Amino acid sequence: MLKTKASQKASEMLYVSQPTVSNHISNLEKELDTVLFIRTKRNVTLTKSGNILYEHAKNIILAYRTMTSELKSYNQNTEGHLNIYASSVPRKFLLPKLLKDFSAKYPNVSYSLVNDDSQTVLDGLMIGETDFGFVGIKVDSPKLSYHQLMEDELVLVASEELSVRHDKDMNISLDDIVKYPIIMREEGSGTRSILENELNRLGIDVSELNLFAVIEDPSTILQMVECGLGCSVISKFEADSIVENNKIKKYKLKDLNLKRHFYFVYNTDMQYVPINKIFKSFILNMMKNSILA
């Protein structure tokens, strides 16, 4: 049994009894198959093996302290890069202001912002291609967590050249809409999904429309509408941004509920670095405080 001033001091530092210290040393010597201490009646000194162990133990303790210090610094880091996928409406009418507010608090963050339809955004999230998404549809998945951001409504836009028939409140009936060429978004677009679902609810297939073109880019759709090539169903946000253009008018489609919501969405299986966690908390706090509603 090791009973010296050294073992007593060690037991006091470790808040354990001297016998416990001695047992640990004995077990360590057995595990390493070596003698670590030279024991005499008056004192205890390290053997050559003991000195080797001591030097390595100091390095291990130093490495541990360095690791914990670096991890603490890393976990408080507010620098980094964010990958964000967004469908067209939130990309144009929500994210610029949102990223401006976030950058004001965290100026050392950079961004990759990819524009795609809602389904592609969700697919990218599920396979880990991007950190966060902003979409106009929900697809059930245990991996995805949705948080409602804002409400939107789809409206029909057409050039004056088409002479669209409407009532005094700018409403158009479904019977009339089939008379005009339609320019639609691609499959997977939230805008198209909402329209198709509402038509299906009324027993109407999209193939019954007078389809003129399918286009991915909303800006191109608006240019074609302005040229009088057809009418299109788009976001009210998008339509309101061109109200000063007298060549294009907006209308409501009778009997269709074309209201929808946009969502902030992320993959719950993702292991986020600190800046991702900060961004997620920032968005959720803004939503909680109704700043984005």
N, C-alpha and C positions, 0 to 999 in steps of 0.2 A: 504494500500500500504506500502510495506516494504522499508523505506528510511533511511538507516543507513550507517556508514562507512564500515561495513561488507558487506552490499549488494553492495555498490559502488565498493569495492575491488573485489568482485566476478564478477561484471559486467565487470570490466577492464580485469580480467584474462580470461574471456570467450569471450571477444570482443562482448558483447551484452549490451543493455541498461539496466538500473536499473529496469524499469517497466517490461521488459522481464524476468529478474531474479525473480521478485516478482510473476509474473504470473505462472512461472514454479513451484515455491514453493507452491503456492496456489493449483495448479492442483495436485501436488504430495500429499499434505495433503488430498485432496478430494479422490484421488485414494486409499490411504492407510487408509482412515477413521480415522485419528488421527491428533493431533496438534504437530508440530515439533518444533516450536519456541515459546518462551515467549517474547512478544514484549512490550517494554516500550518506553517512550519518548527518553531515552538516549541510550539504547542499545538493543541487541537481544541475547538471550541465548537459548540453546537447552533444550527441555523438555526431560523426560525420554525416550519417543518414539524417539525423535530426536537423543539422544545418541546411542540408539540401531541401528537406521538407519545408523548413522555415522560409527560405528564399522564395520557393514556389508559392507558398501560402501568402506571402506579402504581395506577390504579383497577382494572385487570384483576387485578393481583397481589393487591390488597386483597380483591376479590370472591372470588378463588380461595381465599385463606386463610380468609375468612369461611365459604365453602361447606364446606371441609374440616373446620372447627371445628364447624359445625352438624351435619354428617353424623356426625362422631364422637360428638357428644352424642346425636343421634337414635338411633344404633346401640347406645348404652348405656342407652337409655330403658327404664324398667320400668313405664311407665304405658300405659294404653290400654284397649281394649274387645275382648272376645272373643265371637264368635258360635258357639254350640255347638248342634248338633241331636243329639237322643238318643232312642232308643226307651225304652219305659216302664220296663223293669227297671233298666238302668244309670242312668236319670234318678233313680229313687227310691232305689236301694240302693248306688250307687257314687259318683255325682257329688257329693252333698252333702259327704261326707268328703273327697273329692279336692279340691274347690274350697276347702274350709276350709283344707287343708294348703297349697294354692297361694297363697291369700290371706294366710296368715300370713307368707309370704316376700315377696309382692308385693301390699301392701295398696292400692295405687293403681290396681288393675285392676277394671273392671266387666264384667258379663256379660249376654248375651241367651241364654236357654236355651229352646229350642223342643222340645216333645215331639211326636214323630210316629213312625209305624211305620218299621221298618228300611229298607224299599224307598224310602220317601219321603226318608228321611235321605240315602241313597246318591245318589238323584237330585239332591238339593240340593247335595251335594258336587261332583258331576260338572259341574254348570252354574255353580258358584262362588257359590251363594247363602249358604253358610255356611263357616266356617273349619275346623271339626272335627266328627266324628261319633262316636257310640257306638252300636253296632248288634249285633243277634243273628244276622245272616246275612252271607254273603259273596257278592258278585256279581262275576264276573270282569270286570275293566276295567284297561287299561294305565295309566289315570289314577290309580287308587286304590291306596293302600298300607295294608294291614291289619296290626294288631299285636294278638295275642291277650291279652285282659285277665284273664278269669276263666271258670270253668266253671259251668254251670247244668244243671238237669234239669227237665223238665216233669212235672207230676203232675196227677192228676184231683182236683177238689174237688167236694163235693156236700153238701147239707144233710141232716141226719138225717131230715127229712121224706120224702125220696125212698126211704129204706130200700134203699140200694144194696147189691146182693149182692156179697160179697167173701169171701176166705179169711182164715185167722187172721193172715196177714202183711199184710193190707190190700191185697191184689192183686185186680184186676178183669180178667176175661177179655174179649176183644173180642166174643165172642158175647153177653155180658151187657150191654156198654156200649150196644149198639144199641137196647136196651129203654128207655133213658132219654133225655129231651129234652136236647139239647146246645146250649150257648151258646158261640159261637165268636168269635174275633177276626176283623177284616176281612182281606181279601186284601192281601198286602204286609207283613203282620205276620210277624216272625220266628217267633213262637210257632205261628202257623197253618202257616207253611211247613214247619217241622220235623215237625209232626203229619201233614200231608198227604204229605210225602215218605216217612215211615215206613209210613203206610197203603198208599201206592202200592207200596212194596217188597213188601208182603204181598198185593198184588193186590186191595186194597180201595179203592174210590172214596169220597171224602168225602160224596158224595150218598147213600151207603148209610146214613149216620148219621141219627138222628132230629133234624134241625136245627130248633131252636126260635127262635134269634135270632142275628144277627151284630152285634156291638157293638165300637166302637173303644176305649172307655174301660175299662181293667181294673177300676177302682173300681166302675163301674156293673155290670160282670159279677159281681163278688163280692156286691154287694147283691142282685142277682137270684138268685144261687145261694143266698144266705142265706134268701131268701123261699121257696125250694123250687121255683122256676120251672124249674130245670134244673141240669145239672152242666157243668163246664167244665174245660179243660186249661189250666193256667197255670204260671208259673215257680215253682220250689220256694222261691225267695226270697220271692215274693209269698205263697205258701201258709204258709210258716213265720211270716210277720208277723201271721197271724191265728189261730195255733194256740190262743191263749187263748180264742178264740170257740168254745164247745162245740157251736154250731149247725152248724158246718162241719167236715167231716172230709176228710182228704186220702188218696188212694189211688195205687197204682202200676198202670199198665196192662201186663198181661202181654204178652210177646213183642214189645214195642216198645222200641227204643233211642231214648229221648227226651233223651239228653244233648246239650248244645250248648255253644258258647262265645260270649262277647261280645268285641267287637273295638273298638279305637281305630283310627279310619280318617281319612285325609286325602287331599286331591288333590295329587299330586306336581307338577302344573303350576302350582299357586298360587304367587304371589310374596308371601311373607309379610313383614309389618312386624316389627320387633324383638320385640314382646311375644308375637306368635304363635310365633316361633321359640323363645322362652323357654318358652312353655307346652308346645310339642311336645317339647322336650328334657326338660322336667320329667316329663311322662308316660312317655316312653321310659326315662328313668333309673329311675323308680319300678318300672316293669315289669322292667327289667334286674336290679334289686335284689330282685325277687319281692315287693315291697310290695303290689302289686295282684293277685298271682296267687291 
